[in-house]
Amino acid sequence: MEPTKERESVPPADRVAVGGDTLVRNTLLNLAGQVLPLIVGLAVIPYVIRGLGTDRFGVLTLCWVLLGYLGIFQLGLGPAVTKHAAELFGRKDAPALVALLGSSMRLSAVLGIAASAFLGLLAPLLAERVFRVPPNLVGETRTAFLLLSAAMPFLFVAGTARGFLAAAQRFGVVNAVWAATTSLNYLVPAAAVLLGRGLGTVLLVILASRAVAALLLYVSCRRLVGPAARSPRPIRSPIAPLLRFGGWVTVSNATNPILSHLERFLIASFLSVGLLAYYATPYEMIVRAAALPAAFALTLFPAFSFHGPQNRETVLRLFSHSLKWLFLLMVPVTVFFVAFGGALLSLWLGGDFAEKSTLLFRILAVSFFFHAFAYVPLSVVQGFGRPDLKAKLDLFEVPLFALLLFLLLPRAGLEGAALAKLLITLVDVAFLFLFARRLLGFRTASFRGRTTLLLGGAVLAYVALSAMFAAGVRSAPLGIGAWLVATAGYAVVAFRWGANARDREVLRAVALRLRGGGTGR
C-alpha cells in the first residue's frame, strides 16, 4: 500500500498570480472598492444631515473619525501581514502561512480588545466633557461610543484578514466586503432616519455589519490556506517580525494626520476659523481623486513583497510600467483641476467662494499630482521590508512642514498654506524615489528613450491645448467640451505610443476576465 501524499494546503505560487493582467484587474477592483462608497456617501449624506439634524450628524461624524484614528492600536498589523504573507506565498511555504494566519488573528483580537477597553473607559468622558455635545444628546452619544468600542476587535480582525487576502491578490472578496461595509456607514443612518431610529440603532447595526465582515474575511482566509499543513520542522513564531514591521508603519500612521491636517489648525490660529472653509473645501474635492493612485498602491505592495529583492528585474519592470501609466492617467485629471477648478467652485459654491479659493485649488491640484507618484516607490520601500525609511522620513517632515507653514502662512495666507503643502509633498516624493532607487538599483537614464520623448511631447501639447481652451473660451461648458475632445486625442496618442505589445496583451486579457471570458477568480 502506497503512503498517502500530504495534501497541498496552500495554492501554489502560479495560482497566486502577480502578472500584468492580474495587477491591472486588481487595480480596477481597488478603484471600484474606493469609489463606490464615495458615490453612496455623496448621494446619502445630505438626506442624513436633514434627518438627524446637525448635532446628531456631528456625533456620527465623530464616530467615523474614531473608527479611523483608533486603528493606530492595530500597530500596523495589516500591512505587516501583507508583506510577510506575500513572501511566504512566493516561497510556497504552506505551514508557515498557516502559522502566520493563526498568530496574526490572535494578536489582532487581543489588540482589538485593548482598543475596545480604552474607548469604552473613555466613552463617558468623551461624551460629557471632551466634546461639546448638547445636553439632550449626552446619553445617546455615550451609548454610541460604547457600541463603537465593541466593534474594535472585529475591525482589527477584518483588517488583518484583508492584509492576508491582499497578499494572495484576492482583491475581489476584499473589495466586495470593504465596499459593502463602508457603504453601510452611510446607508444605515439613512435607514435610521427613514424609520425614526436614533444613533444607538445606527451603531448597533454598524457593529453587526463589521462582525459579519470580519467573519466573511476570516472564512475566506481559511479557505485560501486550506487544512493546516503539518511540518517536519519547527515553525518560528511570526509575531516578532510582524511587530517590527508594524511598529514602523505605526510611526507613519501616527505622523500622517499631522502632515495631512496641520495647516488647518494653523489657519484657524493665524488667520481665522471662517477662512478655513475656503481651504478645506477645495482640498477635500481634490483628495477624493487620490483613489486612483491609492488603487495602484494597494495592488503593487503585495506584488512587490511577493517578488522581493531576489527578483529585482521583475519588480523594476512593474515599477516602471506603473509609473508610466500612472503618469499618463494623472495628467488629464490634473489638467482638468487646474484649468476648470475655478468654474467648478463657482458652479458649486458661488462666485465669491471661487474667487477666494481658485488659486489655492490650482496649487493643491499640482501638489496632488506629485503626491500620486509617492505611492509607487512607497510600495517598493515597504515591499522590500524597509518601512523604517518612510517612518524616519515622516519624523523629519513633520517639523519641516511646521516650519514652512510658520514662514508662509502669515505672509501668503491660504495660498501660503497650499504652497507649504506642495513643498513638503515634493520633499516626500523625492526622498521616496531615492529610497526606491537604492533598493532597486536602477539608473535614471534607464527611463529615457525615444518613447519617453514622444510621450513627453504629447503631454506638453495636450497641456498647452487645454490651457488655451480654458483661457480662450468664456463659457465653461464649451471649454470643458473642447477639453474632452483634446483628452480623447491625447488618450489615442498616449495608448499608441505608450502601450507596447505586452501592454496590449495585458489589456486584452483584463477585458476578457472582466467580461467573464477568462479564468480569473
C-alpha positions in Angstrom: 0.0 0.0 0.0 1.4 3.3 -1.1 1.8 6.1 1.5 -0.7 8.9 1.1 0.7 12.1 0.0 0.2 15.1 2.1 -2.5 17.4 0.7 -1.2 20.7 -0.5 -2.9 23.2 1.8 -1.9 26.4 0.1 -2.4 27.3 -3.6 0.9 27.1 -5.5 2.6 30.3 -6.5 1.3 30.1 -10.0 -2.2 30.4 -8.7 -1.3 33.4 -6.6 -0.9 35.4 -9.8 1.0 38.7 -9.9 1.2 39.1 -13.6 0.4 42.2 -15.5 -3.3 41.3 -16.3 -3.9 40.4 -12.7 -2.4 43.7 -11.4 -4.4 45.7 -13.9 -7.6 43.9 -13.0 -6.9 44.2 -9.2 -6.2 47.9 -9.6 -9.6 48.4 -11.2 -11.2 46.4 -8.4 -9.4 48.5 -5.8 -10.5 51.7 -7.6 -14.1 50.5 -7.6 -13.9 49.5 -4.0 -13.0 53.0 -3.0 -15.2 54.9 -5.4 -18.5 53.1 -4.9 -18.8 54.0 -1.1 -17.8 57.6 -2.0 -20.7 57.8 -4.5 -23.1 56.3 -1.9 -21.9 58.9 0.6 -22.3 61.8 -1.7 -25.8 60.7 -2.5 -27.0 59.9 1.0 -25.2 62.4 3.4 -27.5 65.4 2.6 -30.5 63.3 3.5 -28.9 62.1 6.7 -27.9 65.6 7.7 -31.5 66.8 7.2 -33.0 63.8 9.0 -30.6 63.5 12.0 -30.0 67.2 12.4 -26.6 68.9 12.6 -25.9 67.9 16.2 -26.6 64.2 15.8 -24.8 64.1 12.5 -21.8 65.8 14.2 -21.8 62.9 16.7 -22.0 60.4 13.9 -19.0 62.1 12.2 -17.0 61.8 15.4 -17.8 58.1 15.4 -16.5 57.8 11.8 -13.3 59.7 12.8 -12.7 57.5 15.8 -13.2 54.4 13.6 -10.2 55.6 11.6 -7.9 57.0 14.3 -8.2 54.1 16.7 -6.7 51.9 14.0 -3.4 53.1 15.4 -3.8 50.5 18.1 -3.5 47.8 15.5 0.2 48.6 15.3 0.4 48.4 11.5 -0.5 44.7 11.6 -2.5 44.7 8.3 0.4 45.9 6.1 2.9 43.7 8.1 0.7 40.6 7.4 0.5 41.5 3.7 4.3 41.8 3.5 5.1 38.6 5.2 2.3 36.5 3.7 3.2 37.6 0.2 6.8 36.4 0.8 5.5 33.1 2.1 3.2 32.7 -0.9 6.2 33.3 -3.1 8.1 30.6 -1.4 5.1 28.2 -1.3 5.7 27.8 2.5 2.3 26.3 3.5 3.0 25.5 7.2 4.4 29.0 7.8 1.4 30.6 6.2 -1.0 28.7 8.4 1.1 29.7 11.5 1.1 33.3 10.3 -2.7 33.4 9.8 -3.4 31.9 13.2 -0.9 34.1 15.1 -1.8 37.3 13.4 -5.5 36.7 14.0 -5.0 36.1 17.7 -2.8 39.2 18.0 -5.4 41.3 16.2 -8.1 40.1 18.5 -6.0 41.0 21.6 -5.2 44.4 20.2 -8.8 45.0 19.3 -9.9 44.1 22.8 -7.4 46.6 24.2 -8.7 49.3 21.9 -12.2 48.4 22.9 -11.4 48.7 26.6 -9.6 52.0 26.0 -12.5 53.6 24.1 -15.1 52.1 26.5 -13.4 53.6 29.5 -13.1 57.0 27.8 -16.7 57.0 26.4 -18.3 58.8 29.3 -15.5 61.4 29.5 -15.6 62.0 25.7 -19.4 62.4 25.7 -19.7 64.5 28.8 -16.6 66.7 28.9 -14.2 66.4 25.9 -16.7 67.0 23.1 -19.2 69.8 23.4 -22.3 67.6 23.0 -25.7 69.2 23.6 -27.1 68.1 27.0 -30.0 66.2 25.4 -27.6 64.1 23.3 -25.1 63.1 26.0 -26.7 59.8 26.9 -27.2 58.9 23.2 -23.6 59.8 22.4 -22.2 57.8 25.3 -24.2 54.7 24.1 -22.9 55.3 20.5 -19.3 55.4 21.7 -19.7 52.2 23.8 -21.2 50.4 20.8 -18.3 51.7 18.7 -15.8 50.3 21.2 -17.4 46.9 21.0 -16.7 46.9 17.2 -12.9 47.3 17.6 -12.0 43.6 17.8 -14.0 42.9 14.7 -12.4 45.9 12.9 -8.9 44.7 13.8 -9.5 41.1 12.8 -11.0 42.3 9.5 -8.0 44.5 8.8 -5.6 41.6 9.3 -7.7 39.3 7.1 -7.7 41.9 4.4 -4.0 42.1 4.6 -3.7 38.3 4.3 -6.0 38.2 1.3 -4.3 41.1 -0.4 -1.0 39.1 -0.2 -2.6 36.5 -2.3 -4.1 39.1 -4.7 -7.7 38.1 -3.7 -8.9 41.7 -4.2 -12.3 40.6 -5.4 -13.6 39.4 -2.0 -11.6 42.2 -0.2 -13.3 45.0 -2.2 -16.7 43.4 -2.1 -16.7 43.2 1.7 -15.0 46.6 2.1 -17.3 48.4 -0.3 -20.4 46.9 1.3 -19.4 47.7 4.9 -18.2 51.2 4.1 -21.3 51.9 2.2 -23.3 50.8 5.2 -21.7 53.6 7.2 -23.9 55.9 5.1 -26.9 53.7 4.3 -27.6 52.6 7.8 -28.0 56.2 9.1 -30.3 56.9 6.1 -32.4 53.9 7.0 -32.5 55.0 10.7 -33.8 58.4 9.6 -36.5 56.8 7.5 -37.6 54.5 10.4 -37.2 57.2 13.0 -34.4 55.5 14.9 -31.5 57.1 16.9 -27.7 56.8 16.9 -27.8 53.7 19.2 -29.6 51.8 16.5 -27.2 53.1 13.8 -24.1 52.0 15.7 -25.7 48.6 16.7 -26.3 47.8 13.0 -22.8 49.0 12.0 -21.4 46.8 14.8 -23.2 43.8 13.4 -22.1 44.5 9.9 -18.4 44.7 11.0 -18.8 41.4 12.8 -20.2 39.8 9.7 -17.4 41.3 7.6 -14.7 40.0 9.9 -16.3 36.5 9.8 -16.5 36.5 6.0 -12.9 37.7 5.5 -11.6 35.2 8.1 -13.5 32.3 6.3 -12.0 33.4 3.0 -8.5 33.3 4.6 -9.2 29.8 5.9 -10.4 28.6 2.5 -7.3 30.1 1.0 -4.9 28.2 3.1 -7.0 25.1 3.4 -6.4 22.4 6.1 -3.5 23.0 8.4 -0.3 21.6 6.9 2.0 19.5 9.0 5.6 20.5 9.0 8.5 18.3 10.0 10.4 21.4 11.1 9.5 23.8 13.9 7.7 26.9 12.8 9.3 30.1 14.1 6.8 32.5 15.7 5.9 35.2 13.2 4.9 37.7 15.9 8.3 39.4 16.4 8.8 40.3 12.7 5.2 41.4 12.4 5.6 43.8 15.3 8.9 45.1 14.0 7.4 45.9 10.6 4.1 47.1 12.0 5.9 49.3 14.6 7.5 51.4 11.9 4.2 51.5 10.0 2.5 52.8 13.2 5.0 55.7 13.3 3.9 56.7 9.8 0.3 56.2 10.7 0.8 58.5 13.8 2.5 61.3 11.8 0.2 61.1 8.8 -2.7 63.1 10.4 -0.2 65.8 11.2 1.1 66.0 7.7 -2.4 65.9 6.4 -4.2 68.4 8.6 -1.6 70.6 10.5 -2.2 73.5 8.1 -5.9 73.6 9.1 -5.2 74.1 12.8 -2.7 76.9 11.9 -5.1 78.6 9.5 -7.6 78.7 12.3 -4.9 80.1 14.7 -3.0 82.6 12.4 -5.9 83.7 10.2 -9.4 82.8 11.2 -11.8 79.8 11.5 -14.0 81.4 8.9 -11.3 81.2 6.3 -10.7 77.5 6.9 -13.7 76.6 4.7 -12.0 78.3 1.7 -9.1 75.9 2.1 -10.7 72.7 3.4 -13.4 72.6 0.7 -11.1 72.5 -2.4 -8.7 70.2 -0.5 -11.5 67.7 0.1 -12.5 67.9 -3.5 -9.0 67.1 -4.7 -8.1 64.5 -2.2 -11.1 62.3 -3.4 -9.2 61.9 -6.7 -6.4 60.1 -4.8 -8.5 56.9 -5.2 -6.6 56.2 -8.4 -3.0 56.2 -7.2 -4.2 54.6 -3.9 -5.6 51.7 -6.0 -2.2 51.3 -7.6 -0.5 51.1 -4.2 -3.0 48.5 -2.8 -2.1 46.3 -5.8 1.6 46.9 -6.0 2.6 46.5 -2.4 1.7 42.7 -2.1 3.1 42.2 -5.7 6.5 43.8 -4.7 6.5 41.8 -1.5 5.8 38.5 -3.4 8.7 39.0 -5.8 11.1 40.6 -3.2 14.7 41.7 -3.6 15.6 38.3 -5.2 13.5 39.3 -8.3 14.6 42.9 -8.8 14.3 42.8 -12.5 10.6 41.8 -12.3 9.9 44.5 -9.7 11.7 47.1 -11.7 9.6 46.3 -14.7 6.4 46.5 -12.7 7.8 49.7 -11.1 8.5 51.5 -14.4 5.2 50.3 -16.1 3.2 51.5 -13.1 4.9 54.9 -13.2 4.3 55.3 -16.9 0.6 54.5 -16.8 0.0 56.4 -13.6 1.6 59.5 -15.2 -0.5 59.2 -18.3 -3.7 58.8 -16.3 -2.9 61.6 -13.8 -2.1 64.3 -16.4 -5.7 64.8 -17.7 -7.1 64.7 -14.2 -4.7 67.4 -13.0 -5.1 69.5 -16.1 -8.9 69.4 -15.6 -8.5 70.6 -12.0 -6.1 73.4 -12.9 -8.0 74.6 -16.0 -11.5 74.3 -14.7 -11.3 74.3 -10.9 -12.5 77.9 -10.7 -15.5 77.1 -12.8 -16.4 74.1 -10.7 -16.1 76.1 -7.5 -18.2 78.9 -8.9 -20.9 76.5 -10.1 -20.9 74.6 -6.8 -20.4 77.3 -4.2 -20.8 80.6 -5.9 -18.6 83.2 -7.4 -17.4 84.8 -4.1 -16.2 81.4 -2.9 -14.4 80.6 -6.2 -12.6 84.0 -6.2 -11.0 83.2 -2.8 -10.3 79.6 -3.5 -9.3 79.2 -7.2 -5.6 79.9 -6.9 -5.0 77.7 -3.9 -7.2 75.0 -5.6 -4.7 75.0 -8.5 -1.7 74.8 -6.2 -3.3 71.9 -4.3 -4.0 70.2 -7.7 -0.3 70.4 -8.6 0.6 69.1 -5.1 -1.9 66.2 -5.6 -0.3 65.4 -9.0 3.2 64.9 -7.4 1.8 63.1 -4.4 0.2 60.5 -6.6 3.7 59.3 -7.5 4.7 58.7 -3.9 2.5 55.6 -3.8 4.7 53.5 -6.2 8.1 54.0 -4.6 6.5 53.6 -1.1 5.2 50.2 -2.2 8.8 49.3 -3.1 10.1 50.6 0.2 7.6 48.6 2.2 7.5 45.6 -0.1 11.3 45.2 0.4 10.9 45.3 4.1 12.1 48.8 4.9 9.2 50.7 6.4 11.7 52.4 8.7 12.8 54.5 5.8 9.4 56.0 5.4 8.8 56.4 9.2 12.1 58.3 9.6 11.3 60.5 6.7 7.9 61.3 8.2 9.6 62.2 11.5 11.9 64.6 9.5 9.0 66.1 7.5 6.7 67.0 10.5 9.0 69.8 11.9 9.9 70.8 8.3 6.2 71.2 7.4 5.5 73.2 10.6 8.4 75.5 9.7 7.2 76.0 6.2 3.7 76.9 7.5 5.1 79.3 10.1 7.1 81.0 7.3 4.5 81.1 4.5 1.1 81.2 6.2 1.4 84.7 7.8 2.9 86.1 4.6 0.8 84.5 1.9 -2.4 83.5 3.7 -4.3 80.5 2.3 -2.1 80.3 -0.7 0.9 80.1 1.6 -0.6 77.0 3.3 -1.1 75.4 -0.2 2.5 76.2 -1.1 3.8 74.6 2.1 1.7 71.5 1.2 3.3 71.5 -2.3 6.8 71.8 -1.0 6.5 69.1 1.7 5.0 66.8 -1.0 7.9 67.4 -3.3 10.3 66.6 -0.4 8.4 63.4 0.3 8.3 62.2 -3.3 11.9 63.0 -3.9 13.2 61.0 -0.9 10.9 58.1 -1.7 12.3 57.8 -5.2 15.8 58.0 -3.8 15.0 55.1 -1.4 13.4 53.1 -4.3 16.4 53.8 -6.5 18.8 52.5 -3.8 16.7 49.4 -3.2 16.1 48.5 -6.9 19.5 49.7 -8.1 18.2 51.4 -11.3 19.6 54.4 -13.1 17.6 57.4 -14.0 18.9 57.2 -17.6 17.2 53.8 -18.0 13.9 55.6 -18.1 14.9 57.8 -21.1 14.4 56.9 -24.7 12.5 57.7 -27.9 9.1 56.6 -26.4 9.6 58.8 -23.4 10.4 61.8 -25.6 7.4 61.2 -27.8 5.1 60.8 -24.8 6.6 63.9 -23.2 5.9 65.9 -26.3 2.3 64.7 -26.5 1.8 65.6 -22.8 3.2 69.2 -23.4 1.0 69.6 -26.5 -2.1 68.4 -24.6 -1.4 70.7 -21.6 -0.9 73.7 -23.8 -4.0 73.0 -25.8 -6.1 72.6 -22.6 -4.7 75.8 -21.2 -5.7 77.6 -24.4 -9.2 76.2 -24.2 -9.6 77.2 -20.6 -8.3 80.8 -21.2 -9.8 81.4 -24.6 -13.4 80.0 -24.1 -15.5 82.2 -21.9 -18.3 79.6 -21.5 -17.2 76.8 -19.0 -19.3 74.1 -20.7 -17.8 74.9 -24.1 -14.3 74.9 -22.6 -14.9 71.6 -20.9 -16.3 70.2 -24.2 -13.1 71.3 -26.0 -11.0 69.8 -23.2 -12.9 66.5 -23.7 -12.0 66.5 -27.4 -8.4 67.2 -26.6 -8.4 64.5 -24.0 -9.8 61.9 -26.4 -6.9 62.8 -28.8 -4.4 62.6 -26.0 -5.7 59.2 -25.0 -5.3 57.8 -28.5 -1.8 59.1 -28.9 -0.8 58.0 -25.3 -2.1 54.5 -26.0 -0.5 54.2 -29.4 3.0 55.5 -28.3 2.9 54.3 -24.6 1.5 50.8 -24.9 3.9 48.1 -26.1 2.9 44.7 -27.3 2.9 43.3 -23.7 0.6 46.1 -22.5 -1.9 45.4 -25.3 -1.8 41.7 -24.4 -2.4 42.5 -20.8 -5.3 44.9 -21.6 -7.0 42.2 -23.8 -6.6 39.6 -21.0 -8.2 42.1 -18.5 -11.1 42.8 -20.8 -11.7 39.1 -21.2 -11.6 38.5 -17.5 -13.9 41.4 -16.7 -16.4 40.0 -19.3 -16.2 36.6 -17.6 -14.4 35.1 -20.6 -11.1 34.4 -18.8 -10.0 32.2 -16.0 -9.9 34.9 -13.3 -11.3 34.3 -9.9 
